[in-house]
Amino acid sequence: MRSIGTTDLSVFPISLGTNVFGWTADKETSFKVLDAYVEGGGNFIDTADVYPYWATGESTSETIIGEWLHARRNRDSVVLATKVGMLEGLKGLAPATIRTAVEDSLRRLRTDYIDLYWAHVDDHDTPLVESLATFDALVREGKVRHVGASNYGADRLAEALKVSGEEGLVRYVALQQQYNLVERGYEGGLRDVVAREGLSSTPYFGLARGFLTGKYAPGVTVDSPRAGLAAEYLQKEYGRRTLDALTKVAAERSAAPATVALAWLAAQPTVAAPIASARDVAQLQPLLAAAELELSEEELAVLDEASRP
């Protein structure tokens, strides 16, 4: 288990992403994935009120997770994270928006508290102090235990943490941002802020929309709604180079490429638990295996060098 920042949240090294629940995974399959994840030692479930609104027109992921928690009666053994700020009709981080959204999420999730509540996207139209004061109130009321920032730039994250300190308000304990072997923009000012301020990172798109599973190759057709975006990496020289190195290391370790890609990510500075989703139990297995795979310094260096644009 790993800690999120300086909090008491102790999480499995791989967080289960659930944006596919109700989209490419129906309720029955989602239950099976959740069961298998917990049976494999997992306890860190990541969702959002906007998952997958784009496909269903509803906050289906939260609803499915809530029904699963109610059926399994295991709420206290799970670290549950959800987000506010991107759902149609509840966009942004205005105090009234946050208040409405959190009550809706609590109802759908069938719980009276959220372990980690994310500001899903930075809101430049609402003063940081107003959003943070609302999050602070939710923590004091016991509806939220900790808050995190998602999709914030380095300057805005630093500013938010400064405001929290000056105003005596709850502070963000973690950052969620895109980061993987072929998307390494996090390595710079943003990571510096996270490290300096004692936060943790729980990056999304850890498998680059499936590209790092190794199933994409020139001329190969992949059945996935993300296939078009993932295949774009094949058009880039460093994408092909990364895939070659990943496949080589995976073969030497008798592991799936997805397992190696997530193990590399989990080994990076500031990263507590990469987020990865699975639309069935078969896809989940290599994700769980990443929690137990410790790459050597040489293997980490090979992947690091191959994946630099």
MARDREN-543653 format. One line per 4 residues: number of its first residue (from 0); their letters; for each residue x, y, z of C-alpha. Coordinates in nm, 2 decimals. Example, Ala and Ser with C-alpha at 12.3 -4.5 7.8 and 13.67 -1.06 7.14 Angstrom:
2
0 = AS = 1.23/-0.45/0.78 | 1.37/-0.11/0.71
This chain:
309
0 = MRSI = 0.00/0.00/0.00 | 0.10/0.36/-0.06 | 0.01/0.69/0.11 | -0.16/0.98/-0.07
4 = GTTD = 0.05/1.28/0.02 | 0.07/1.32/0.40 | -0.28/1.19/0.45 | -0.40/0.87/0.62
8 = LSVF = -0.53/0.74/0.29 | -0.35/0.41/0.22 | -0.41/0.28/-0.13 | -0.32/-0.01/-0.36
12 = PISL = -0.05/0.09/-0.61 | -0.30/0.07/-0.90 | -0.62/0.27/-0.89 | -0.92/0.13/-1.08
16 = GTNV = -1.05/0.37/-1.33 | -1.43/0.34/-1.39 | -1.51/0.57/-1.68 | -1.60/0.26/-1.88
20 = FGWT = -1.88/0.15/-1.64 | -2.21/0.18/-1.81 | -2.03/0.25/-2.14 | -1.82/-0.04/-2.27
24 = ADKE = -1.89/-0.24/-1.95 | -2.25/-0.31/-1.85 | -2.36/-0.33/-1.49 | -2.30/-0.71/-1.46
28 = TSFK = -1.95/-0.69/-1.61 | -1.87/-0.38/-1.40 | -1.96/-0.57/-1.08 | -1.73/-0.86/-1.19
32 = VLDA = -1.44/-0.61/-1.25 | -1.50/-0.45/-0.91 | -1.51/-0.79/-0.74 | -1.19/-0.91/-0.91
36 = YVEG = -1.01/-0.59/-0.83 | -1.09/-0.61/-0.46 | -1.01/-0.98/-0.45 | -0.68/-0.90/-0.61
40 = GGNF = -0.59/-0.66/-0.32 | -0.72/-0.34/-0.47 | -0.90/-0.07/-0.27 | -0.87/0.26/-0.47
44 = IDTA = -1.17/0.33/-0.69 | -1.17/0.64/-0.91 | -1.48/0.78/-1.07 | -1.65/1.11/-1.16
48 = DVYP = -2.00/1.25/-1.20 | -1.93/1.29/-1.57 | -1.85/0.92/-1.63 | -1.97/0.82/-1.89
52 = YWAT = -2.22/1.10/-1.95 | -2.10/1.14/-2.30 | -2.23/0.79/-2.38 | -2.53/0.75/-2.15
56 = GEST = -2.65/1.10/-2.07 | -2.63/1.01/-1.70 | -2.37/0.97/-1.42 | -2.38/0.59/-1.48
60 = SETI = -2.05/0.50/-1.33 | -2.13/0.65/-0.99 | -2.47/0.48/-0.99 | -2.31/0.13/-1.07
64 = IGEW = -2.05/0.17/-0.80 | -2.31/0.28/-0.55 | -2.52/-0.03/-0.62 | -2.20/-0.25/-0.59
68 = LHAR = -2.10/-0.09/-0.26 | -2.46/-0.14/-0.13 | -2.47/-0.50/-0.24 | -2.12/-0.59/-0.11
72 = RNRD = -2.14/-0.38/0.21 | -1.77/-0.30/0.20 | -1.77/0.08/0.19 | -1.53/0.12/0.48
76 = SVVL = -1.26/-0.10/0.31 | -1.26/0.10/-0.01 | -1.09/0.44/-0.08 | -1.35/0.61/-0.30
80 = ATKV = -1.27/0.91/-0.52 | -1.50/1.11/-0.74 | -1.49/1.45/-0.91 | -1.68/1.77/-0.97
84 = GMLE = -1.66/2.03/-1.24 | -1.72/1.88/-1.58 | -2.08/1.74/-1.58 | -2.32/1.92/-1.81
88 = GLKG = -2.53/2.16/-1.60 | -2.27/2.14/-1.32 | -1.96/2.27/-1.48 | -1.70/2.47/-1.29
92 = LAPA = -1.62/2.51/-0.92 | -1.86/2.78/-0.80 | -1.97/2.71/-0.44 | -2.33/2.63/-0.54
96 = TIRT = -2.21/2.40/-0.81 | -1.99/2.20/-0.57 | -2.26/2.18/-0.31 | -2.52/2.05/-0.56
100 = AVED = -2.27/1.81/-0.72 | -2.14/1.65/-0.40 | -2.50/1.58/-0.27 | -2.58/1.42/-0.61
104 = SLRR = -2.26/1.21/-0.60 | -2.32/1.10/-0.24 | -2.67/0.99/-0.33 | -2.56/0.79/-0.64
108 = LRTD = -2.27/0.63/-0.45 | -2.49/0.54/-0.16 | -2.25/0.67/0.09 | -2.23/0.96/0.34
112 = YIDL = -1.87/1.05/0.27 | -1.62/1.06/-0.01 | -1.25/0.98/0.07 | -1.10/1.20/-0.21
116 = YWAH = -1.30/1.46/-0.39 | -1.14/1.60/-0.70 | -1.18/1.94/-0.86 | -1.20/1.78/-1.20
120 = VDDH = -1.08/2.08/-1.39 | -0.95/2.43/-1.30 | -1.21/2.70/-1.30 | -1.06/3.04/-1.38
124 = DTPL = -1.40/3.21/-1.35 | -1.44/3.13/-0.98 | -1.19/3.27/-0.73 | -0.98/2.99/-0.58
128 = VESL = -1.06/3.10/-0.23 | -1.43/3.05/-0.29 | -1.39/2.69/-0.42 | -1.14/2.60/-0.15
132 = ATFD = -1.37/2.75/0.12 | -1.65/2.53/0.00 | -1.43/2.22/0.00 | -1.31/2.32/0.34
136 = ALVR = -1.67/2.33/0.47 | -1.74/1.98/0.32 | -1.44/1.84/0.50 | -1.56/2.00/0.83
140 = EGKV = -1.91/1.86/0.77 | -1.76/1.51/0.72 | -1.90/1.47/0.37 | -1.54/1.47/0.22
144 = RHVG = -1.22/1.35/0.38 | -0.96/1.50/0.14 | -0.96/1.71/-0.18 | -0.74/1.69/-0.49
148 = ASNY = -0.68/1.89/-0.80 | -0.72/1.74/-1.15 | -0.60/1.90/-1.47 | -0.43/2.20/-1.30
152 = GADR = -0.12/2.37/-1.44 | 0.19/2.43/-1.22 | 0.12/2.79/-1.15 | -0.25/2.75/-1.06
156 = LAEA = -0.17/2.45/-0.84 | 0.09/2.64/-0.66 | -0.14/2.94/-0.62 | -0.42/2.72/-0.48
160 = LKVS = -0.19/2.57/-0.22 | -0.07/2.92/-0.13 | -0.43/3.04/-0.09 | -0.51/2.74/0.14
164 = GEEG = -0.21/2.82/0.36 | -0.29/3.20/0.38 | -0.66/3.15/0.45 | -0.63/2.84/0.67
168 = LVRY = -0.84/2.63/0.43 | -0.82/2.26/0.34 | -0.54/2.21/0.08 | -0.52/1.98/-0.22
172 = VALQ = -0.34/1.66/-0.12 | -0.29/1.51/-0.47 | -0.29/1.59/-0.84 | -0.45/1.39/-1.12
176 = QQYN = -0.31/1.45/-1.47 | -0.22/1.27/-1.79 | 0.11/1.09/-1.76 | 0.25/0.78/-1.92
180 = LVER = 0.55/0.65/-2.12 | 0.45/0.85/-2.44 | 0.30/1.16/-2.26 | 0.56/1.30/-2.03
184 = GYEG = 0.47/1.66/-2.01 | 0.42/1.62/-1.63 | 0.79/1.59/-1.59 | 0.88/1.95/-1.52
188 = GLRD = 0.73/2.24/-1.34 | 0.41/2.06/-1.25 | 0.59/1.76/-1.09 | 0.82/2.01/-0.91
192 = VVAR = 0.52/2.17/-0.74 | 0.38/1.83/-0.64 | 0.72/1.72/-0.50 | 0.79/2.04/-0.32
196 = EGLS = 0.45/2.06/-0.16 | 0.43/1.70/-0.05 | 0.15/1.60/-0.28 | 0.10/1.27/-0.46
200 = STPY = 0.01/1.21/-0.82 | -0.25/0.96/-0.94 | -0.21/0.99/-1.32 | -0.48/0.90/-1.57
204 = FGLA = -0.43/0.76/-1.92 | -0.16/0.54/-1.77 | -0.18/0.31/-2.08 | -0.21/0.60/-2.33
208 = RGFL = -0.57/0.50/-2.42 | -0.46/0.14/-2.47 | -0.16/0.20/-2.69 | 0.08/0.07/-2.42
212 = TGKY = -0.11/-0.26/-2.39 | 0.09/-0.37/-2.70 | -0.22/-0.46/-2.90 | -0.16/-0.17/-3.15
216 = APGV = 0.06/-0.24/-3.45 | 0.07/-0.12/-3.81 | -0.22/-0.28/-4.01 | -0.39/-0.42/-3.70
220 = TVDS = -0.75/-0.33/-3.63 | -0.84/-0.29/-3.27 | -1.20/-0.31/-3.14 | -1.21/-0.01/-2.90
224 = PRAG = -1.38/0.33/-2.90 | -1.03/0.47/-2.83 | -0.86/0.30/-3.11 | -0.83/0.60/-3.33
228 = LAAE = -0.66/0.82/-3.07 | -0.43/0.53/-2.95 | -0.32/0.44/-3.30 | -0.19/0.80/-3.35
232 = YLQK = 0.11/0.71/-3.14 | 0.21/0.47/-3.41 | 0.26/0.76/-3.65 | 0.53/0.90/-3.42
236 = EYGR = 0.89/0.76/-3.42 | 0.92/0.77/-3.05 | 0.59/0.59/-3.01 | 0.71/0.30/-3.22
240 = RTLD = 1.04/0.31/-3.03 | 0.86/0.30/-2.70 | 0.65/0.01/-2.81 | 0.96/-0.19/-2.92
244 = ALTK = 1.13/-0.13/-2.58 | 0.82/-0.21/-2.39 | 0.76/-0.53/-2.58 | 1.12/-0.64/-2.52
248 = VAAE = 1.12/-0.58/-2.15 | 0.78/-0.74/-2.12 | 0.90/-1.05/-2.30 | 1.21/-1.07/-2.08
252 = RSAA = 1.00/-1.05/-1.76 | 0.72/-1.28/-1.90 | 0.48/-1.00/-1.83 | 0.21/-0.82/-2.04
256 = PATV = 0.32/-0.49/-2.19 | 0.04/-0.32/-1.99 | 0.19/-0.46/-1.67 | 0.54/-0.32/-1.75
260 = ALAW = 0.40/0.02/-1.86 | 0.21/0.07/-1.53 | 0.50/-0.06/-1.33 | 0.73/0.20/-1.49
264 = LAAQ = 0.47/0.47/-1.41 | 0.43/0.36/-1.05 | 0.80/0.38/-1.01 | 0.83/0.74/-1.11
268 = PTVA = 0.89/1.02/-0.85 | 0.57/1.15/-0.68 | 0.34/0.88/-0.83 | 0.13/0.70/-0.57
272 = APIA = -0.11/0.50/-0.79 | -0.16/0.52/-1.17 | -0.52/0.49/-1.28 | -0.62/0.23/-1.53
276 = SARD = -0.95/0.10/-1.64 | -1.07/-0.25/-1.76 | -1.39/-0.33/-1.94 | -1.37/-0.69/-1.84
280 = VAQL = -1.19/-0.91/-1.59 | -0.95/-1.04/-1.85 | -0.83/-0.68/-1.91 | -0.80/-0.63/-1.53
284 = QPLL = -0.54/-0.91/-1.47 | -0.23/-0.74/-1.62 | -0.32/-0.42/-1.43 | -0.33/-0.60/-1.10
288 = AAAE = 0.00/-0.77/-1.18 | 0.17/-0.42/-1.21 | 0.14/-0.38/-0.84 | 0.38/-0.67/-0.78
292 = LELS = 0.62/-0.60/-1.06 | 0.94/-0.42/-0.96 | 1.15/-0.32/-1.26 | 1.53/-0.30/-1.23
296 = EEEL = 1.71/0.03/-1.26 | 1.84/-0.09/-1.60 | 1.49/-0.17/-1.72 | 1.35/0.17/-1.60
300 = AVLD = 1.64/0.34/-1.78 | 1.58/0.15/-2.11 | 1.21/0.25/-2.11 | 1.29/0.61/-2.00
304 = EASR = 1.54/0.65/-2.29 | 1.32/0.49/-2.56 | 1.02/0.70/-2.47 | 1.17/1.04/-2.48
308 = P = 1.03/1.24/-2.78
